[in-house]
Amino acid sequence: MTRRHGLLGPTAIRVIALVLAVGMIAGIGAPYLVQAGVPLWAVLLLVLIVLAVPIVAVTRADRSRR
């Protein structure tokens, strides 16, 4: 059986794309965020969340194929 929208639904794709876009902005702007007074732990947490989202999506997609 094949799914109509692939392994992930269209909503999941949009959420992942949004998180990745925010993460890219935060990753590029991390020095500026720290300089502006955002705590370093908050910037690091944001970057880690952004890195975790595609990894979790890939592992979920791989598990659902089996």
C-alpha atoms as one frame of an Amber mdcrd trajectory, in Angstrom:
protein
   0.000   0.000   0.000   1.155   3.499  -0.685   0.129   6.593   1.122  -1.220
   9.490  -0.796   1.214  12.040   0.638   4.286   9.853   1.198   5.644   8.847
   4.570   4.692  12.067   6.344   1.494  14.037   6.000   1.372  17.547   4.575
   0.992  19.086   8.040   4.103  17.325   9.319   6.063  18.520   6.293   5.001
  22.115   6.946   5.939  21.914  10.628   9.352  20.441   9.829   9.987  23.108
   7.196   9.001  25.854   9.628  11.256  24.508  12.384  14.168  24.172   9.969
  13.683  27.715   8.684  13.591  29.123  12.219  16.649  27.057  13.094  18.620
  28.314  10.129  17.790  31.868  11.084  18.748  31.187  14.710  21.941  29.388
  13.685  23.093  32.191  11.445  21.962  34.848  13.887  23.243  33.113  17.045
  26.133  35.527  17.592  23.789  38.463  17.142  21.193  36.929  19.495  23.846
  36.477  22.184  25.127  40.007  21.610  21.562  41.302  21.921  21.202  39.737
  25.350  19.497  36.413  24.655  20.962  33.835  27.050  23.422  31.422  25.491
  21.518  28.429  26.866  18.378  29.564  25.024  20.243  29.873  21.721  21.855
  26.452  22.179  18.507  24.893  23.080  16.924  26.339  19.957  19.728  25.013
  17.768  19.505  21.547  19.359  15.746  21.409  18.832  16.212  22.331  15.198
  18.824  19.620  14.741  16.602  17.047  16.454  13.516  17.607  14.298  14.814
  16.160  10.999  16.594  13.319  12.813  13.369  12.307  14.565  11.417  12.632
  11.307  13.839  10.355   9.475  13.811   7.720  12.219  10.003   7.775  12.356
   9.779   7.442   8.583  12.264   4.588   8.612  10.324   2.793  11.369   7.007
   3.172   9.549   8.419   1.574   6.378   9.113  -1.710   8.130
